[in-house]
Amino acid sequence: MVNSHSGALALVPMAETVTLDGRSLSIDDVIAVARRNVSVTLDPKMLKAVAESRKVVETAVARGQTIYGVNTGFGKLAHVRIPPEQARQLQLNLIRSHASGVGDPLSVDAVRAMMLLRANVLMRGTSGVRPVLPELLSEMLNRGIHPRVPSQGSVGASGDLAPLSHLALAMIGEGEDGRTLTAQGLKPVTLEAKEGLAFVNGTQAQTGLAALLVSDAWMLWRAAHGAAAMSLEAVRGTPDPFDARIHDARPHPWQQRSAALLRDLLAESEIRESHRENDPRVQDAYSLRCTPQVLGAVGEGLAFAERLVTTELNAATDNPLVFGDDVISGGNFHGQPIALALDVIAISLTTLAGLAERRLERVVNPDLSSGLPAFLARDPGLESGFMTAQIAAAALVADCRVLATPASVQSIPTEGNQEDIVPMGMTAAWKAQRILGNAERVIAIELLAGAQGLEYLKPLRPAKAVARLYAAVRQDSAALASDRPLTADIETVAAHIRAGRFAP
């Protein structure tokens, strides 16, 4: 297993189980459970804290205390008092009415991430629910029961109400997913006072998606450096602008790390040494020379997003919350931090893709590539080589730029203007996911073109690290001997970028 977060690529032991305590969940844990089906256990000490918080709610209800969502209506209907005998019906109605999501379902790994995060939040002991709720979620995860959760219909304030309600619907035994639950030998829950509200108030759908995106974005960030190094070798550019002294003079940490990575990638290059004395160029174009400055800024954006997501993984985000003997209403369900993080990821990856496309242009354009054949074709004119692959990259970058418009500022008031400022976190997640896929394909095209460019520089050998990347590309795609469809090559390399094959 590799840990790709914070740009680090270090071997870490593969977890056999993830224990939830509401306070120590990591992005690596999310990846382990969501994508590798690692099992989940619950911390016994924190289960006792969950039970204690439940007693506080039951005591408050017994003495007739008015508590939002426990013995009142929801949102603008909070002024409506609900009698004790209708407490269960109130929670059931909440789940049924709010399970109104639409659109394509979330992927299995996204649903598993959401389930894991919801169980973890309930384990904090601030939600006032019975232990049976996190226990059922952990059992569903361990048995591979993943409800169908529509991807659209949440504005991310009062939490991800629709996605979480669809999950809760299965847990109470309703719908096709509820029947799957019982068929697997699990007992549906009957929601007691506050438990429906405690379950659906929270940011776990958007945060689960954000955790997956952070992991994938760091993997892409590293692959982008490999592609940049290969392109620089193909056009016989100079690594001099990556000198540590330049970047120490402008000490942005991720710029420094980017330059260091590029220096390592380009060390001991026969290509560079072969023309060091006779190269008439004083400076390379910005897309080559300024790669550390641009990818460094991308790294700063990803690190910012990672910090917000890491905090949110272990945050109490429902309402009201239980503290000691107090039950207090607030607004921790508001998804603005995660919506903003997702928008920063989207903008950062759009920048990464735009830079890569400009390097790609320099490799395929005969006016810019320092002697490589036009569009890297063996017989330019008769053949078009990578001409349309570059067009595809341009189209993908244009798509990214349209999608990079922030969602987190697009508030539309809901619930009779009670929710009068909302963050649109799930929209931000959808956009960031699409941008990630686009950017992975752009880097895949650059890797393919860079490898093809190196074919024309043989027998000179590139830097050792670049040679290893070249060999990895060739495992997925043979050198272009004549025109052929490149779609399968691009998609295969893009998939392997996400899997970590091209993360130097």
C-alpha positions in Angstrom: 0.0 0.0 0.0 1.2 3.5 -0.6 0.2 6.6 1.3 -0.3 9.4 -1.3 -1.5 12.1 1.1 0.4 15.3 1.5 2.4 14.3 -1.5 4.3 11.7 0.4 4.7 8.3 -1.1 5.8 6.0 1.7 5.1 2.3 2.3 2.6 1.9 5.2 1.2 -1.4 6.5 -2.1 -2.4 5.2 -4.7 -2.3 8.0 -6.6 -5.5 8.8 -9.4 -3.5 10.5 -10.4 0.1 11.1 -11.6 0.8 14.7 -14.0 3.7 15.0 -13.8 6.0 18.0 -15.2 9.2 16.6 -11.8 10.9 16.9 -9.0 9.2 15.0 -10.3 8.3 11.5 -7.9 9.2 8.7 -8.2 9.5 4.9 -6.1 6.3 4.6 -8.7 4.6 6.8 -11.5 5.8 4.5 -9.6 4.5 1.4 -9.1 1.1 3.2 -12.7 0.6 4.0 -14.3 2.2 0.9 -12.0 0.6 -1.7 -10.4 -2.4 -0.1 -13.3 -3.6 2.0 -11.2 -3.6 5.2 -13.5 -4.6 8.1 -14.8 -2.1 10.7 -14.9 -2.5 14.5 -16.2 -0.1 17.2 -14.3 1.1 20.2 -16.0 -0.4 23.3 -15.2 2.6 25.5 -16.8 5.0 23.0 -19.9 2.8 22.7 -20.4 3.4 26.4 -20.1 7.1 25.7 -22.8 6.7 23.0 -25.1 5.0 25.5 -24.5 7.8 28.1 -25.4 10.5 25.6 -28.6 8.6 24.8 -29.6 8.7 28.5 -29.3 12.5 28.4 -31.8 12.7 25.6 -34.2 10.3 27.2 -34.0 12.2 30.5 -34.7 15.5 28.8 -37.7 14.1 26.9 -39.1 12.5 30.1 -39.1 15.9 31.9 -40.8 17.6 29.0 -37.9 19.7 27.8 -38.5 21.2 24.3 -35.7 20.0 22.0 -35.5 20.7 18.3 -36.3 17.7 16.1 -37.1 15.6 19.2 -40.5 16.9 20.1 -40.8 19.7 17.5 -41.1 19.8 13.7 -38.1 20.4 11.4 -36.8 23.6 9.8 -39.4 26.3 9.5 -41.8 23.9 11.3 -39.7 24.0 14.5 -42.5 25.9 16.2 -44.9 22.9 16.0 -44.8 20.9 19.2 -45.0 17.1 18.7 -46.6 15.0 21.5 -44.6 12.1 23.1 -46.7 9.4 21.6 -45.8 10.6 18.1 -42.0 10.7 18.6 -41.3 7.6 16.6 -43.6 8.6 13.8 -41.9 12.0 13.6 -38.5 10.3 13.0 -39.9 7.9 10.5 -41.7 10.6 8.6 -38.4 12.6 8.5 -36.6 9.7 6.8 -39.3 8.9 4.3 -39.9 12.5 3.3 -36.2 13.4 3.0 -35.4 10.3 0.9 -36.1 12.3 -2.2 -32.8 12.2 -4.0 -32.6 11.9 -7.8 -30.1 11.1 -10.5 -27.5 8.5 -11.0 -26.5 6.5 -7.8 -23.3 7.2 -6.0 -20.5 4.7 -6.6 -20.0 1.9 -4.2 -16.8 3.4 -2.7 -18.6 6.7 -2.2 -21.5 5.0 -0.4 -19.1 3.0 1.8 -17.2 6.1 2.6 -20.4 7.9 3.6 -21.5 4.9 5.8 -18.1 4.8 7.5 -18.1 8.5 8.3 -21.6 8.4 9.6 -20.8 5.5 11.9 -17.7 7.3 13.1 -19.5 10.6 13.9 -22.2 8.7 15.9 -19.3 7.1 17.9 -18.3 10.6 19.2 -21.0 10.4 21.8 -22.5 13.8 21.0 -25.5 12.6 18.9 -27.8 11.2 21.6 -28.5 7.9 19.7 -28.4 4.3 20.8 -25.3 2.2 20.1 -27.5 0.1 17.8 -27.1 2.7 15.0 -23.3 2.6 14.6 -23.4 -1.1 15.3 -25.8 -1.7 12.3 -23.7 0.5 10.0 -20.5 -1.4 10.8 -22.3 -4.7 10.2 -23.6 -3.4 6.8 -20.1 -2.4 5.9 -18.6 -5.7 6.9 -21.2 -7.7 5.0 -21.0 -5.6 1.9 -24.5 -4.1 2.0 -24.5 -0.8 0.1 -27.8 1.0 -0.3 -28.5 2.7 -3.6 -28.0 6.4 -2.9 -29.0 9.0 -5.6 -26.2 11.5 -6.2 -28.3 14.6 -6.6 -30.7 16.4 -4.3 -28.6 17.8 -1.5 -27.6 21.5 -0.9 -25.3 20.5 1.9 -26.9 22.5 4.7 -28.7 20.7 7.6 -26.2 18.3 6.1 -26.6 15.9 3.2 -30.2 15.2 4.0 -31.3 13.3 0.9 -28.2 11.0 0.6 -28.2 10.1 4.3 -32.0 9.6 4.3 -31.6 7.0 1.5 -29.1 5.2 3.7 -31.3 5.4 6.7 -34.3 4.1 4.7 -32.4 0.8 4.2 -31.5 0.7 7.9 -35.2 0.9 8.9 -35.9 -2.0 6.5 -37.8 -0.1 3.8 -37.4 -0.4 0.0 -35.4 -2.9 -1.9 -32.3 -2.1 0.2 -34.2 -2.8 3.4 -35.2 -6.2 2.0 -31.5 -6.9 1.3 -30.7 -6.0 4.9 -33.2 -8.5 6.3 -32.2 -11.1 3.8 -28.6 -10.8 5.1 -29.9 -11.6 8.6 -29.7 -8.1 10.0 -32.5 -6.6 12.0 -33.8 -3.2 10.9 -33.9 -0.4 13.5 -37.0 1.3 14.8 -35.9 5.0 15.2 -36.5 6.5 18.6 -36.7 10.2 19.5 -34.0 12.3 17.8 -32.4 9.3 16.0 -33.7 10.1 12.5 -32.6 13.7 12.8 -29.2 12.7 14.3 -28.6 10.4 11.4 -29.4 12.7 8.5 -28.0 16.0 9.9 -24.4 15.8 8.8 -21.9 16.3 5.9 -20.8 12.7 5.5 -21.8 12.3 1.8 -19.8 15.3 0.6 -17.0 14.6 3.1 -16.7 10.9 2.0 -16.4 12.0 -1.6 -13.9 14.7 -0.6 -11.8 12.1 1.2 -11.6 9.9 -1.9 -10.9 12.9 -4.1 -8.0 14.1 -1.9 -6.4 10.7 -2.2 -6.8 10.5 -5.9 -5.7 14.2 -6.4 -2.4 13.6 -4.6 -1.7 10.5 -6.8 -2.4 12.6 -9.9 -0.2 15.5 -8.6 2.8 13.1 -8.5 2.0 11.6 -11.9 1.9 15.1 -13.3 5.5 15.5 -12.3 6.4 12.3 -14.1 4.6 13.5 -17.2 6.3 16.9 -16.9 9.7 15.3 -16.7 9.1 13.1 -19.6 7.9 16.0 -21.8 11.0 18.0 -20.8 13.2 15.2 -21.9 11.3 14.7 -25.1 11.8 18.4 -26.2 15.3 18.4 -24.7 14.5 21.1 -22.2 16.8 22.1 -19.3 16.3 21.2 -15.7 18.3 24.3 -14.5 15.2 26.2 -13.4 14.6 23.5 -10.8 17.8 24.4 -9.0 17.1 24.4 -5.2 18.5 27.9 -4.8 15.8 29.4 -7.0 13.1 27.8 -4.9 14.7 28.5 -1.6 14.6 32.1 -2.6 10.8 31.9 -2.9 10.1 29.4 -0.1 6.6 28.2 -0.7 6.8 24.7 0.7 5.0 22.9 -2.1 7.0 24.7 -4.8 10.1 23.5 -3.1 8.8 20.0 -2.9 7.8 20.1 -6.6 11.2 21.3 -7.7 12.9 18.6 -5.6 10.8 15.9 -7.2 11.6 17.2 -10.7 15.3 17.3 -9.9 15.1 13.7 -8.8 13.2 12.7 -11.9 15.6 14.3 -14.2 18.9 13.3 -12.6 21.5 11.5 -14.8 20.0 12.2 -18.2 22.0 11.3 -21.3 19.6 13.4 -23.4 20.4 16.5 -21.4 24.1 15.9 -21.4 24.2 15.3 -25.1 23.2 18.8 -26.0 24.2 20.8 -22.9 27.0 22.7 -24.7 25.2 23.3 -28.0 21.7 24.2 -26.9 21.0 27.7 -28.3 18.0 28.3 -26.0 18.5 30.6 -23.0 15.1 29.7 -21.4 12.3 27.2 -21.9 8.7 28.3 -22.2 6.7 28.8 -19.0 4.9 25.5 -19.2 8.3 23.7 -18.8 10.3 26.3 -16.8 7.6 27.2 -14.3 6.3 23.7 -13.6 7.4 23.8 -9.9 5.7 27.2 -9.4 2.4 26.0 -10.9 2.3 22.5 -9.5 3.6 23.9 -6.2 0.6 26.1 -6.0 -1.6 23.1 -6.9 0.0 21.3 -4.0 -0.8 24.1 -1.6 -4.5 23.9 -2.7 -4.6 20.2 -2.2 -2.9 20.5 1.2 -5.5 23.1 2.2 -8.4 20.8 1.2 -6.8 17.8 2.9 -6.6 19.7 6.2 -10.3 20.6 6.1 -11.4 17.1 5.1 -9.2 15.5 7.8 -10.8 17.7 10.5 -14.3 17.0 9.2 -13.8 13.2 9.3 -13.9 13.3 13.1 -16.2 16.3 13.6 -19.7 16.3 15.2 -21.9 17.6 12.5 -25.5 16.8 13.5 -27.9 18.9 15.5 -28.7 19.3 18.3 -25.6 18.0 20.1 -25.3 16.5 23.5 -22.6 17.8 25.9 -22.7 16.5 29.4 -26.3 17.1 30.6 -27.0 19.7 28.0 -28.6 19.3 24.6 -27.7 22.4 22.4 -28.9 23.4 19.0 -26.3 24.8 16.6 -25.2 24.6 12.9 -22.3 22.2 12.6 -24.2 20.4 9.9 -23.4 23.3 7.5 -21.1 22.0 4.8 -19.3 25.2 3.8 -15.8 24.0 4.9 -16.1 20.8 2.7 -17.8 22.6 -0.2 -14.9 25.1 -0.2 -12.3 22.3 0.0 -14.0 20.6 -3.0 -14.0 23.8 -5.0 -10.3 24.3 -4.2 -9.6 20.8 -5.4 -11.5 21.5 -8.6 -9.6 24.8 -9.3 -6.3 23.2 -8.4 -6.8 20.2 -10.7 -8.0 22.4 -13.5 -4.7 24.4 -13.2 -2.8 21.1 -13.3 -4.6 19.9 -16.4 -4.1 23.3 -18.2 -0.4 23.2 -17.6 -0.1 19.6 -18.8 -2.0 20.4 -22.0 0.5 23.3 -22.8 3.4 21.0 -22.3 1.7 18.4 -24.5 1.4 21.0 -27.2 5.1 21.6 -27.1 5.8 17.9 -27.6 3.5 17.4 -30.6 3.8 20.8 -32.4 6.7 20.7 -34.9 7.3 24.4 -34.5 7.9 24.0 -30.7 9.3 20.4 -30.2 13.0 20.9 -31.1 13.1 18.5 -34.0 10.5 15.9 -33.2 8.3 14.9 -36.2 5.0 16.7 -36.6 2.5 15.3 -34.1 4.9 12.5 -33.4 3.8 10.6 -36.5 6.2 8.2 -38.2 5.1 9.6 -41.6 3.6 13.1 -41.0 1.0 14.0 -43.6 0.0 10.4 -44.4 -0.4 9.9 -40.7 -1.7 12.3 -38.0 -0.1 10.7 -34.9 -1.1 12.5 -31.7 -2.9 15.4 -33.5 -6.3 14.5 -32.2 -5.1 13.3 -28.9 -4.0 16.9 -28.2 -7.4 18.1 -29.4 -9.0 15.7 -26.9 -6.8 17.2 -24.2 -7.8 20.7 -25.1 -11.5 19.7 -25.0 -11.0 18.1 -21.5 -9.3 21.3 -20.2 -12.1 23.4 -21.6 -14.6 21.2 -19.7 -12.5 21.6 -16.5 -12.5 25.3 -16.8 -16.3 25.5 -17.2 -16.7 23.2 -14.2 -14.1 25.1 -12.0 -16.7 27.8 -11.3 -17.2 27.5 -7.5 -20.3 25.8 -6.3 -19.8 26.9 -2.7 -21.0 30.4 -3.5 -24.1 29.3 -5.4 -26.5 29.5 -2.5 -30.3 29.1 -3.1 -32.4 29.4 0.1 -34.5 26.4 1.1 -37.0 25.3 3.7 -39.1 28.4 3.6 -36.0 30.6 3.9 -35.0 29.0 7.2 -32.0 27.6 5.4 -31.2 30.9 3.8 -27.5 30.3 3.0 -26.4 26.9 1.8 -23.0 25.6 0.4 -24.0 23.2 -2.4 -21.4 20.7 -1.3 -22.6 17.7 -3.3 -22.6 19.8 -6.4 -19.0 20.8 -5.6 -18.2 17.1 -5.2 -19.7 16.2 -8.5 -17.8 18.9 -10.3 -14.5 18.0 -8.7 -15.0 14.3 -9.6 -15.5 15.1 -13.2 -12.5 17.5 -13.2 -10.4 14.8 -11.6 -11.3 12.3 -14.4 -10.6 14.9 -17.1 -7.2 15.8 -15.6 -6.2 12.1 -15.3 -6.9 11.7 -19.0 -4.9 14.8 -19.9 -1.9 13.6 -17.9 -2.4 10.2 -19.6 -2.2 11.8 -23.0 0.9 13.7 -22.0 2.6 10.5 -20.7 1.8 8.7 -24.0 3.1 11.6 -26.1 6.2 12.0 -24.0 7.0 8.3 -24.3 6.5 8.6 -28.1 8.8 11.6 -28.2 11.5 9.6 -26.5 11.3 7.0 -29.3 12.8 9.6 -31.6 15.7 10.4 -29.3 17.1 6.8 -29.1 19.8 5.6 -28.5 20.1 8.4 -26.0 18.7 7.4 -22.7 16.5 9.7 -20.5 17.0 10.1 -16.8 16.7 6.8 -14.9 13.4 7.8 -13.2 12.0 8.9 -16.6 13.1 5.6 -18.1 11.1 3.8 -15.5 8.0 5.8 -16.3 8.6 5.2 -20.0 8.7 1.5 -19.3 5.4 1.7 -17.3 3.7 3.5 -20.2 4.9 0.8 -22.6 3.3 -1.9 -20.4 0.0 -0.2 -21.2 0.6 1.1 -24.7 3.0 0.1 -27.5 4.9 2.7 -29.4 3.0 4.3 -32.2 4.3 2.7 -35.4 1.3 3.9 -37.5 -2.0 5.6 -36.8 -4.4 3.7 -34.6 -7.2 4.6 -32.2 -5.8 5.8 -28.9 -8.9 5.8 -26.8 -8.1 2.5 -25.1 -4.5 3.5 -24.5 -5.6 6.8 -22.9 -8.2 5.2 -20.6 -5.8 2.4 -19.5 -3.1 4.8 -18.6 -5.6 7.1 -16.8 -6.9 4.2 -14.7 -3.3 3.3 -13.8 -2.6 6.9 -12.8 -5.3 6.6 -10.2 -4.0 3.2 -9.1 -0.6 4.7 -8.5 1.5 3.2 -11.2 2.8 6.5 -12.5 3.4 8.2 -9.1 7.2 8.6 -8.9 
